[in-house]
Amino acid sequence: MNVSQAVARVYAQALLDLGVEQDCVGQIGDDLAVVLKLFDEDRTFREFFASPRLDPVAKKKVLGEAFASFGRPVLGLLCVLVDKQRELVLDNIVAEFERFRDLREGRLHADITAAKPLDPEQLAQITSRLEAVTGKKVSIHEKHDPKVLGGLIVKVGDKVIDGTLRRRLSQLRRSLVSIQE
């Protein structure tokens, strides 16, 4: 674990604890998502927020005005990051906050890779099967890869279930090659 991850965990845990105490975990998550999206997608904001040359007092004033509708926890975090010159740890903090939130709420994330988009009924079936097996709420993240050919690759945590036609054909080819030898 690098230093920025350790720092991110401390901030993220403090935000989650504050959110639980003030019953605003969802709002904190929403506010963090907005800031991170802006940081990732708006070069001007990223350069402003990450610049060590700008006066911290002025920077905090601009942040307070720009994010006036946000709750105090996220505004406070942004100000602390400016004061401590740790603005570039923002993405790690958001990731750790979401990870802690998922653990607290008993939620898992599943990456599903298919050759083409699945219809809502198929996604609902996959979600309910995964929830039955894991005993937790499952959030599906769907990806598409034409190389899959057919079937699915399901990844939950560090477990991967490869039920693709491509894998089956590869196994069949290996079987045929071993028979010929």
C-alpha positions in Angstrom: 0.0 0.0 0.0 1.4 3.4 -0.9 1.2 6.5 1.2 -1.6 8.1 -0.8 -3.8 5.0 -0.3 -3.2 5.0 3.4 -4.1 8.7 3.5 -7.1 8.1 1.4 -8.3 5.4 3.7 -8.1 7.7 6.7 -10.1 10.5 5.0 -12.6 8.0 3.5 -13.3 6.3 6.8 -13.7 9.7 8.5 -16.2 10.7 5.8 -18.1 7.5 6.2 -18.2 7.8 10.0 -19.4 11.4 9.7 -22.0 10.3 7.1 -23.3 7.6 9.4 -23.4 9.9 12.4 -25.3 12.6 10.4 -27.3 10.2 8.3 -26.0 11.6 5.1 -23.9 8.8 3.6 -25.8 8.9 0.3 -25.4 12.7 0.0 -21.7 12.4 0.7 -21.4 9.8 -2.0 -23.3 11.9 -4.5 -21.2 15.0 -3.7 -18.0 13.1 -4.1 -19.1 11.7 -7.4 -19.8 15.2 -8.7 -16.4 16.5 -7.6 -14.6 13.5 -9.0 -16.4 13.7 -12.4 -15.5 17.4 -12.6 -11.9 16.6 -11.6 -11.6 13.8 -14.2 -13.4 15.6 -17.1 -12.7 19.3 -16.7 -9.1 20.2 -17.3 -9.6 23.8 -16.0 -11.0 22.6 -12.7 -8.3 19.9 -12.3 -5.6 22.5 -12.9 -7.2 24.9 -10.5 -7.8 22.4 -7.8 -4.4 20.7 -8.0 -2.3 23.8 -8.4 0.1 24.4 -5.5 0.8 28.0 -6.7 -2.7 29.3 -5.9 -3.4 30.9 -2.5 -5.1 28.3 -0.4 -7.5 30.9 1.1 -8.6 32.1 -2.3 -8.9 28.5 -3.5 -11.1 27.5 -0.6 -13.3 30.5 -1.2 -13.8 29.6 -4.8 -14.5 26.0 -3.8 -17.0 27.1 -1.2 -18.9 29.2 -3.8 -18.7 26.6 -6.5 -20.0 23.8 -4.3 -22.3 25.9 -2.0 -25.1 23.3 -2.4 -22.9 20.5 -1.1 -23.0 19.2 2.5 -20.4 20.3 5.0 -18.5 17.0 5.0 -17.4 17.2 1.4 -16.8 20.9 1.5 -14.7 20.3 4.6 -12.8 17.6 2.9 -12.0 19.8 0.0 -10.7 22.5 2.3 -8.6 20.1 4.3 -7.1 18.7 1.1 -6.2 22.3 0.0 -4.7 23.1 3.4 -2.6 19.9 3.5 -1.8 20.1 -0.3 -3.2 16.7 -0.8 -5.6 17.5 -3.7 -4.3 14.8 -5.9 -5.4 12.1 -3.4 -9.1 13.0 -4.2 -9.6 10.1 -6.6 -8.2 7.6 -4.1 -10.4 9.0 -1.3 -13.5 8.6 -3.4 -12.6 5.1 -4.4 -11.9 4.1 -0.7 -15.2 5.8 0.4 -17.2 3.8 -2.1 -15.4 0.6 -1.0 -16.1 1.3 2.7 -19.7 2.2 1.8 -20.1 -1.0 -0.1 -18.8 -3.1 2.8 -21.1 -1.3 5.2 -24.2 -1.8 3.0 -23.3 -5.4 2.1 -23.0 -4.6 -1.6 -20.8 -6.4 -4.2 -19.9 -5.3 -7.7 -20.0 -7.7 -10.6 -18.4 -7.1 -13.9 -20.3 -8.9 -16.7 -18.7 -9.1 -20.1 -20.9 -10.3 -23.0 -20.6 -10.1 -26.8 -23.5 -7.7 -27.1 -25.8 -5.8 -24.7 -28.0 -8.0 -22.5 -31.7 -7.2 -22.2 -33.0 -6.0 -18.8 -34.7 -9.3 -18.1 -31.3 -11.2 -18.5 -29.6 -8.6 -16.3 -32.3 -9.0 -13.6 -31.9 -12.8 -13.7 -28.1 -12.6 -13.4 -28.4 -10.1 -10.6 -30.9 -12.3 -8.6 -28.8 -15.4 -9.1 -25.6 -13.6 -7.9 -27.5 -12.2 -4.9 -28.8 -15.6 -4.0 -25.3 -17.1 -4.2 -23.5 -14.3 -2.4 -26.2 -13.3 0.1 -25.4 -9.7 -0.7 -26.8 -6.9 -2.9 -25.1 -7.0 -6.3 -24.4 -4.0 -8.6 -23.9 -5.1 -12.2 -21.4 -3.3 -14.5 -21.9 -4.5 -18.0 -19.2 -4.5 -20.7 -19.2 -5.6 -24.3 -16.5 -7.5 -26.2 -17.3 -9.1 -29.5 -14.4 -11.5 -29.0 -16.5 -13.3 -26.3 -18.6 -14.7 -29.2 -21.4 -15.9 -26.9 -21.9 -16.6 -23.2 -20.6 -14.4 -20.3 -17.6 -13.7 -18.2 -18.7 -12.8 -14.7 -16.2 -11.3 -12.3 -17.1 -10.8 -8.6 -14.2 -9.6 -6.5 -11.3 -11.9 -7.4 -13.5 -14.7 -8.7 -13.9 -15.1 -12.4 -16.5 -17.4 -14.1 -15.8 -17.8 -17.7 -18.8 -19.3 -19.4 -18.0 -18.0 -22.9 -18.2 -19.8 -26.2 -14.7 -18.7 -27.0 -13.4 -20.6 -23.8 -15.4 -23.7 -24.7 -14.0 -23.7 -28.2 -10.5 -23.3 -26.9 -11.0 -26.2 -24.5 -12.3 -28.3 -27.4 -9.3 -27.4 -29.6 -6.9 -28.4 -26.8 -8.8 -31.7 -26.3 -8.6 -32.5 -30.0 -4.9 -31.7 -30.2 -4.2 -33.9 -27.2 -6.2 -36.8 -28.8 -4.1 -36.5 -32.0 -0.8 -36.7 -30.2 
